[in-house]
Amino acid sequence: MNNFGKRTISGFLFVAILTACIFIHPYCFYALFFVINIIGILEFAHMAQVIHIRINRPMCIIAGSLLFTAGFVHCYYGYKEGYLIFLAATLFLGIWELYRKSTHAFQNLAFGIYVLFYFTLPFTLLIYLPYICTGHWQPDIIFFPFLLVWFNDTFAYLAGSTFGKHKLFPRISPKKSWEGTLGGGLVTIAAGLLIAPYIEGLDIVQTAGISLIVVIFGSFGDLIESMFKRCIEIKDSGHIMPGHGGVLDRLDSILMALPAIFIFLAFTGDF
């Protein structure tokens, strides 16, 4: 099977599994993103190891899992003390580093803390989005940013392939163009406005704002992950998804968009 076929099948399966887990039950959502969180941390640690940075993988996985779990338990059950357990776990990152006898202890610790903010925190904030808007679990609001990212990525690729002449950021991503970015952005905003009436808890202003955030911050998220890979001279963050690379490759756009959406809804909602 050629690369296009592998990319199509793995992409379809990813979308189908993610969509099903969001809409079937909150526990399914939690289980899927719990696993995604672990894979993402491992991929980031592997990338860092290329430049001789040895992230404390077990402790980062524990801390990241506790952070995501704390957010889910707080929203779904109202128990917020889970964040105290997460904070206690982060203390051990530094203590454990003392006994690893690494010549790059400072970098190891810095990269370990960063991956929690870069990868785990956005999905923890994702849990809060429906509770800001409606006060209860609402899968439509959880799914909406992902749908917009898929619109943006697909139509940016199509517009860029057809009309792309002016490079957006050639130093980091030579294939991206202004034409593709604008084409994808316009379709994404239009799609968001058309979908708005069908999403409980979001008004037209919030929907337009989320769509615009996905276009802007989704593009930056893609570029930032490309910057990481270019710095260490690798093509993909992992190989778990044939034709797409790793989890970081597939979710890079949403990682920057989710914190921005959370901030926007916190100001415009009832948080």
N, C-alpha and C positions, 0 to 999 in steps of 0.2 A: 504494500500500500504506500502511495506517495505521501509526501509531507502534508499536502493540502487535505487529503482524505483523513489522515490522523488528526490534523488540527480541527477539522469539522466535527469528527466524532467525539473527541475529547472535550471540545468546547460545548457541544450539545449536552453531553452527559453532565458536565459541570453545572451548566445552567439548569438542567432538569433537577439535579439533586439539590442544589441550593434553593430553587423555587419550592420544591416539595417540602423541604425541611423547614422553611419559613412559614408555610401555610398550614402544614399538618398539625403541629402542636409546638408550643414554646420549648418543650423538652427536646424535640428534634432539632430545633434551631440551636439550642444550647450545646447539644452533643456534636453537631457538625462544626460549629465555630470553635468549640473546645479543641477538636482535632486540628482544625485549620490553624489555630493559634500555635499549637505545638510544632506543626510542620513549618510554619513561617519562621519561628524562632530558630529552628534547626537550619533552615536555609540561610538565614542571616548569619548565623554562627559559622556556617561553611564558607560563606563569602568573606567574612572577616579573617578566617584562617588562611586565606590566600595571601594576605598581607601580614601573616604571622601574629595575628591577634587571636588569642585563645579565650573566647567567651566561656564563662562557667555555664555550660549547657544545662546540667541538671537543676541548678539553682534558678536559672532564668526561666526554665520551663515551669518549675514550681511556683515562682513569683508571678509569672504571666497567667498561669492557670488560676491562681488565687485572685488576681485582679479581675479577670473575666467572670469568675464565679461570684465574686463579691458584688459586681454590678448586676448580675442576673438575680441573685438572691435578694438584693436590696429592692429592685424593681418589682419582682414577682411575689415576694413574700414580705417585703417591708423591713427586712433585717439588714441594717446598715453596718453592724459591727464587723462584718466580714472584711471591710477595708482595713481594720486594725490588724488582722491576721496577715494581710498582704504587706502592710508596712513593716511588720515584724520580720517577715521573710526577706524583705529588701535589705534589712540590716545585716543579714547573714552573707549577702553578696560580698560585702567588704571584709567581713571576718574570715570567710572561706578563702578569699584571695590571699590573705596572709600566709596560708599554709600551702598554697600552690607553688610557691617559689619560682614565679615567673619573672622574667626580665622586663615584661611589658604589663606589669600589674595595673598601672594607671589606665592604660589603653583598654585592657581587658574589662576593667570595671566600668569605664565610660561607655564602651560599646554595649556592655550588658544592660546598663540602665537605659541606654538609648533605644534598644530594641523593644523594651517594654512600652516606651512612649510612641515609638514609630509604628509598631505592629499591633500590640495588644490593646492599648488605650483606645484607638479608633473603634474597634469592635465592641469594647465595653461601653463607649458612648452611644453606639448604635442601639443598644438595648433601651436607652433612655428616651429615644426619639418619640415613640408612640405615647409614652407616659407624660411627656411634656405637652403633647397636643390633646390627648383624650383622657389621660389618667388611667388607662388600662392597656393591656397588650393589644396591639393592632398590627397584624402582619402586613397590611397594605403599605403602611408608612415605613416599615422595615425594608420592604421589597423595593419601594419607589426609587431610592438612590441607586440601587444596582441596575434597575431597568434603564434609568437615565444614562448611567455610565455605558451600558451596552449600546444604547442609541448613539451616544457621542463617539464611542470608539468605531462603531460600524460605519457611520456616515462620514466621519472624519477620514477614514481610510478610503472610502469610495470617492469622496470629493477630492482628496489629495491625489489619488491615483489618476483621476480624470483631468483635474485643473491645476494641480500643484506645480508652481514655478518658483515661488519665493520661499526660501527655507525659514522655518520658525526658529530653530536653535541648532544650527549645523554643527557646532562644537560638541554637542551632547547627542543629538538625534538627527542625523543627516537626512532621514527619509521624511520627517515631518515638515509640513508646509503651512503657511498662513492660510492658504485657500482651503486646505483640509480642516484646519482648526475652526475657521469661520463657518464652513459648510456644516461640519458636525455640530457646532454650537447652535446654529440657527434651527436645525432639525430637532435638536434636543430640547431647546426652549419651547418650540412649537408643540412637540410631543407632550412635554410636561403640562402645558396649558390645556391641551385636549384631554389629558388623563385626569386633570384636577377635579372635575365634578364627581368622579367615581371614588375618591379617596376621602374617607371619613376623618375629620379632624384637621384637615388642611384647607385654608382658604386660598383664594387665587393669588394673593400677594405672597404667601408662604410658598406656594407651589412654584411661582415664577422665581422667587429667591433661591429655592433649592436647585432649580434647573440651572440658573446662572452660576451658582456655586460649583455644581458638578462640572460645568464647562470650564471654568477658570481653574479651580483647585484640582480637578481631575487631570487636567493637562500638566499642571505642576507636579502632581504625584507621579505621573508617567515619566516626566523628565528627571525627577530626583532619583528614581530607581535606575533609570538609564545612566545617570551620572555615577551612581555606585558601581555599576557593572563596567563602565568605561574606565573608571579609576583602577580597577583590579583586572581589567582586560579579560572578562568572561562574557559569553553570549547570553546565557540564561542563569537564573538564580538556582534552578533545580531541574529535575527531569520527571517529575511526578505526572505531568500532563503532556503527553506526546504532541508535538507541534506548537505548544504554548510555552513550555519550560516549566517553571516552578510556580508555587502559590504566590510568591512575591511578584512574579511577572504577570500573573492573571489579575491580581488585586491591587496593583500599584496605584491606579487612579483613585480607587475608593478610599485608600488610606489617608490621603490629604483632604478629600472632600468631606468625610464624616465629622472630623472635629469642627470644621467650618460650619457645617449644617447644624451641629449641636449648638454652637454659639449663636447662630442666627435664630434658631427656634427658641433658645432660652430667652432671648430678648423679645421675640414676637409672640411667644406662647405664654402659658400660665405656669412656667417653671418657678 
